[in-house]
Amino acid sequence: MQLRQTTIEQGSTFAAYCYSPAENTQMRRIAVGSDIKPSLDEVESFIARSEWVDLLAVVRGQLVTGTGLGLKQVAPIAGFHWRDDDPGGD
């Protein structure tokens, strides 16, 4: 939120991107299970903003792959390739 605020104060626009609603779930889980910031209310406020962009929703409305819309299927179509042979979330 500090980066967002600084960006806006400098007259620029701000957006943060995720790829699926699972990011919201994980941020909520971390906020509830921890004494560190952000609070659950801060997380809810952040993900409700138009600045929080779920790229899966964007892709779903724009692309037909024939193989699914998971990030591992869509990223190579956009020219991205992972360094790892078997990329995961670890």
matplotlib code that plots the C-alpha trace (Angstrom):
import matplotlib.pyplot as plt

x = [0.0, 3.0, 4.1, 0.6, 0.4, 3.8, 3.0, -0.3, 1.3, 3.8, 1.0, 1.3, -1.1, -0.9, -2.1, -1.2, -1.7, -2.6, -3.6, -6.6, -8.8, -6.5, -4.3, -7.2, -7.6, -4.0, -3.7, -6.8, -5.3, -2.0, -3.8, -5.9, -3.1, -0.5, 0.1, 1.8, 0.2, -1.8, -5.0, -7.9, -9.8, -6.8, -6.6, -10.3, -10.1, -7.1, -8.6, -11.9, -10.1, -10.0, -6.3, -6.1, -6.3, -7.0, -5.3, -7.1, -10.4, -8.9, -7.5, -10.8, -12.6, -10.0, -8.4, -9.4, -6.5, -8.1, -5.9, -7.1, -6.3, -3.9, -0.8, 1.4, -0.7, -1.1, 2.3, 4.1, 1.5, 2.6, 6.2, 7.2, 9.2, 10.3, 13.9, 12.8, 11.8, 8.9, 7.9, 5.8, 4.9, 7.8]
y = [0.0, 2.3, 1.8, 2.5, 5.7, 6.9, 6.2, 8.1, 11.0, 11.2, 11.6, 8.1, 5.3, 2.0, -1.5, -4.8, -8.1, -11.6, -14.7, -16.2, -15.6, -18.1, -15.1, -13.4, -16.6, -16.8, -13.1, -13.6, -16.7, -14.9, -11.9, -14.0, -16.4, -13.7, -10.8, -8.9, -6.4, -6.2, -6.9, -8.8, -5.5, -4.0, -7.1, -6.9, -3.2, -3.8, -6.6, -4.7, -1.9, -1.7, -1.5, -5.2, -6.9, -10.6, -11.4, -14.8, -12.9, -10.8, -13.8, -15.8, -13.0, -12.7, -16.0, -19.5, -22.0, -25.4, -26.6, -24.6, -21.2, -22.0, -19.8, -22.7, -23.0, -19.3, -17.9, -19.7, -18.3, -14.8, -15.7, -16.5, -19.6, -20.7, -21.4, -24.6, -27.7, -28.2, -24.8, -24.7, -22.4, -23.3]
z = [0.0, 0.6, -3.0, -4.2, -2.2, -3.3, -7.0, -6.8, -5.0, -7.8, -10.3, -11.8, -12.0, -10.0, -10.7, -9.1, -11.0, -10.0, -12.0, -10.4, -7.3, -5.5, -4.7, -2.8, -0.8, 0.1, 1.1, 3.3, 4.9, 5.6, 7.1, 9.4, 10.5, 11.3, 13.7, 10.9, 8.6, 6.5, 8.5, 6.9, 6.5, 4.6, 2.3, 1.6, 0.8, -1.5, -3.5, -3.9, -5.8, -9.6, -9.2, -8.3, -11.7, -12.0, -15.4, -15.5, -15.8, -18.6, -20.4, -20.0, -21.9, -24.7, -25.5, -26.5, -26.2, -26.6, -23.7, -20.7, -19.3, -16.6, -16.3, -17.5, -20.7, -21.4, -20.6, -23.5, -25.9, -24.8, -25.4, -21.8, -20.8, -17.4, -16.5, -14.7, -16.4, -14.0, -12.6, -9.5, -6.7, -4.4]

ax = plt.figure().add_subplot(projection="3d")
ax.plot(x, y, z, "-o")
ax.set_aspect("equal")
plt.show()
